[in-house]
Amino acid sequence: MPRVERIYEKWKGLLFGTKSHELLVFCFFLAVSFGFWLLQALNETLEHEVQVSLRLDNVPSDVVIIDSLPPSVSVVLHDKGLTLARQNFTTLFRPNRLDIDFSKYDTGKKEAEVNISAADMQRMLGRLFVSTAMIQSIRPDTLRFSYNHGLSRTLPVRLAGTVKASPENYIQSIRIEPDSIRVFAPAAILDTMHAVYSETILLEGLREAGTYSIGLRREKLLKYDPEQISIKVGVGYYTEKTVRVPVIGLNFPAEKRLRTFPAEVSVTFRVESGRFHRVKADEFVLATTYEELLQNTEDSKLLLHLKTVPEGVSDVRISPQEVDYLIEQVAAEVEN
């Protein structure tokens, strides 16, 4: 108990001592001064900017909004501070939102662009605020939206941009899903369209397969369904393969024949992993002509070159690159 009493006496001294009394008096007068200042400030005429969200209401089911309204407008109000403060407090429970009735602007045409004037905006927005509040400005001061009654076409999707693999890999496949989409637009625009293009993408250095979401190129008065596509990129890897290829002679006279040592050489090349088992030795032609040999300045060495290389093969190396050779005389056949 003595300890509790000491704590009590200590706090009593702090709260009701001379210094504490002076501090409390100061805080009281400070609060009173602030209250008078606040009342004076709230009684003055001020300007305050508020955001009003927009929504297009009563849109028929067969109408497609092509170019929609902005999500909100900025409104500058001019009124007494107290009224503006009350307005701000109200928006905590009921956000400012303007519902625009589509039927009032429907022209009955198959397609149309609607402009809502600044005067109409002022009149509609005035209903959201107290009667004493004056609207000083609206940004944007004119609203536009366009629509059509179900005019659409289904068009193929084309990819715009670059998709590249790393040097050790290659692009196996690119699949667009969906590969065609529905486009809503005025008839004059639809008649000129043959495809829909994606936003420009840049995918480089890919080492593995992946799926990427991409938006569609935005154009005025166009609406897409869906508004995004995905591309599935298949990535393969390069591998090396070695085959044995014979050296053959072309355009030799009937009585002459080419013999090389060795008769076959190794051909090593880089190929896509998916084509590894499909590339065969007989697709390579390693040959020299009789005319080339006659011009050969080397007495017994033949520098080898491939005459034919299969598609998709790169970095071809021949081992050995040079071989010994001789032109063999063949005995002529005796006719009976």
C-alpha positions, 0 to 999 in steps of 0.5 A: 500500500505505501507504494500505491500511495506514493504513486498516487501522490506523484500523479496528484502533484503532476496533475494539480501542481502549479505548473500543471495548472498553468498548462491546463489554462493555456490549453483551454484558451488555445482551444477556445481560440481555435474554436473561434478561428474555425467558426470564422473560417467556416463562415467564409466563402471558399472554393473546394474541388470534389470528384463525381463518378459517372455512370451511364444508366438505362442502356438497352441490351442490344446497345453496345457502348463503343467509346464510353464516358470518363470514370469521373469529373472534377467539380469546383464548388463555391460556398460557405466553409460550413456548407462545404464541410457538411458536403464532404462529411456526407460523401463519406457515407454516400459518394458523389455519383451522377447517373446519366440516362441513356434514353434521353440521348438515344437518337434511334439511329443504328450508330451515333456519337453523343455530346453532353454540353456544359450546360447539361452537365451544370444542370445535372450536377447541380442536383447533387449539391445543396442549392447554395453551392455554386459550380465554378468549373467542371473538368472536362466540361463536355462529355462524349460517348458513342454507341451502336445497336449491335453492329459487329464482325468477328475478325482474326487477331494478329500479333504486333511486336517481337518474340525472340528466344535466347541464342541457345533456344528457338521459338517452337510455336506461338499460339494466340487465344482466342485467335479471333474476336468480336469487334463492335464499331460503326459500319464505315469502320467495320467495312475497312477492317480485316484484322485486329492487332495486339498492343506492341510487345517485346519479348526477348531472350526467352529460355522457356515456354510461357503464357502472356496476357496482352491488350488489343490496340486501342482505336477510337469508336472500337470495342472488343469482346474480349478486350484481352488475348493471351499468347502461349509461346513454346520454346525449344533448345538447340542441340548438336548432332554428328553424322557420317557423310561420304565424299562423292565425285560429280561430272567424272568421265566414265573411265575415272573415279574419285577415291578419298582417304577417308571415304567418309567424314564427320559432319557436326551441326546445330539443330532444333531439338524437335528435329534432332531425329528427323535430320539424316546423313543422306540429306547432306551432299559432300561432293566435288566436281571433276573440273574443281579437281583439275584446278586444285593446286594441292597435289594430294589434299582436297578441301571439303565443302558441302553442296547441300545442307538440310533446312534448319541446320546451322553451325556446320563443321566438317572433320576432317576438313581436308582429305587425301584423294586420288583420281583412279583410272577405271578399266573400260568395259569390253562390249560383246 
